[in-house]
Amino acid sequence: MLGPEHRDTLHHVVSVGHVLLGMGKHEQTRRLYDEHFPRARRALGADHPVTLRLARDLTADLVAPGAFDAARQPGVEALARSRRVLGEDHPVTRNTARHLANALAGLGEHVAARELGEQVLAQSRRVIGLDHPDTLRLAAALVVTLAALGEHARARELAQDTRSRALRVLGPDDRYHGTPAANLAGY
């Protein structure tokens, strides 16, 4: 009814993409974003919050199946725009930084991944708290990066703290948010 380039239509595309991504349907998610991201840029502009959400999700969708190289440039661009338009502390900015840090780690750029991961973890702790599920996911990703850099003592300390928080806050049976605790069990 509203058309494919209307703000509300594009906002709902973001919601549908989240569901598909959560279901692990990366091919469908990618097709959806490939179709609608250019529409959002054209209709709303590159700096519109809905376009920035689509850019964040496109980066996440590329990182999830391991397309780290393809995720790098869109992630860098989306993070720069999000920082400028939404600010450092906005959830879209923090999550874009998280996905970009994951892409960098996947590319073996562990120093850059650690720097970005530490920055966004500090912001997340300050803005939404140490026990928020997003903060726990950021910490879990940073543990893996620290271990890849050979910083095992720091990785172990952060892993133990994160696992303890995840188990206390989310419980041992939480399928989605408990993942950081399960991933950290070996550290």
N, C-alpha and C positions, 0 to 999 in steps of 0.2 A: 504494500500500500504506500509506504513512504519512499520506496525506491532504494536501489543498492548503494547510493552515495549519501544517504541521509545519516546524520549523526547518530540517531537512535538505532538505525539498522546496523551501523558499524560497531556501536557499543555492544549490541547483542552478539555480533560476530566474535568479539573478545570473549564473551561468556561461553559461547558454544566451543570456541577453541580451547578454553580452560578444561571443559568437560572432556573433549576428545584427547587432549594431552594427558589428563589424569587417567584416562582409560588406556593410555599407551598407543593410541591410534595416530602415530606420527605421520604416516602418509596422508591420511585424511586432513589432519591438522595443517600440514604443510600446504596442501592444495587450497584449503580455506584461506590461509594467510597469503599465499601467492596471489590469489584472486582479489582479496579485499585490501591488502596493504597498499597497493598502488592507488586504489580508489580513495582510501582515507587520505593519503598524501595529496591527491588531486583535489578532493572535495573539501577537506578540512585544513589542509596544510601540514607540513612536516612537524610543526611544533604543537599541534593540538593534542590535548591529553589522551584522546582515544587513539590517535595515530601513534603516540608514544607507547601506549599499552600494547598495541599491535606489534610494534617494533620489539618491545621487551619479550613478548610471547613468541615472536618469530625466532629470536635468539635462543630462547629456551627450547623451542621445538627442534632447532638444529643441534643444540648441545645434547639433548636427551639420547638420540640414537648414535651419537659420536661424530657428528659432522662438525668438528671443532674448527677446522679451517674456514668453512663456509659461515660459521657463526661469528668469527672474530670481527670482521669489518662492520657488519650490521650492529653488533654489540657495542663496538667503539662509538659509532655514530649515535646510536640510541642513548648511550650513557651520557655523551656530551650534550645532547639536546635535553635530556631529562634533567641533568644538573642545572642547565641554564634556565629552563622553563619552569620546572617543578621544584627545584631546590634539592640539596644534598639529602635532606631527611625524608623526602617523600617516599612512600612504599614502592612506587614504580621505579624510582631511581635506585633504591637499595636492591631491589630484585633484579634490575638490569645489571647492576654491578656484580651481583652474585652469579648470574648466568655467564657474564663475560669472564669472571675469574675462573669459572669451571672450564670455559673454552680455552683460556690461556693454559690452565693446568693440563688439559687434554692435549695441547700442542707441545707440552714439555717446557713451557715458559713459566717455570715454577717460581722464580723470583718475582716476576710481575704479578703472577697469581697470588702469591703470598702478600705482596704489598697492597693489592686491591682488596684481598680477602680480609686482611687485618683492619684496613680502613672501614670497610662496610660492616664488619663485625662490631667495631667500636661504636659506630653510628647506631647500629641496631640495638646494642645494649643500652645506649644512652636514650634512644627515642622510644623503644617499645619494651625494653627490659631484658634481663638475662634469661628469663624462663620462657619467653615467647617462642612458639614453634619455629618462626622464621629465624630467630637468633640461634636456636639450636641447630637448624640446618646449615646456617652460615659457619658455625663453629665446627660442625662435623666435616664440612668441605675443607676448612682450613687445616684440620688435623691431617687429612690425606696429603695436602700440599706440604705441610711441615715435614711429614715423614718422607716424602719424595725428595726433599732437600737435605735429608739426613739429620734433621733437628728432632731426634727421637725423644729426648727428655721433654721438650716443650710440647711435642705432639701427644705424648702420653699424659702429661698433666692436663692439657686441654681436653683430651678424650675422656679422662676420668671425670672431670668436672661436668662435661656436656652429657655424658652417659648418666651420671647421677641426677642431673636436672631433668633430663628427658624421662627417666623412669619415675621420678617423683611427681613431675607435673603432668605427664601424658599417660603414664602407666605402662606396664610391660606388654599389654595386649593391644595397644593402639597401633593398628595396621599401617597407617600413613605417617603420622607424626612420631611414632615410636622408632621409625627407621634410623634416625641418628644414633639412638642407643644400641640398636642391633649392629649397625655398621661399625661402631666403636668398640665392640666387645673384645676385639683382638688386640687393642692397644693398651 
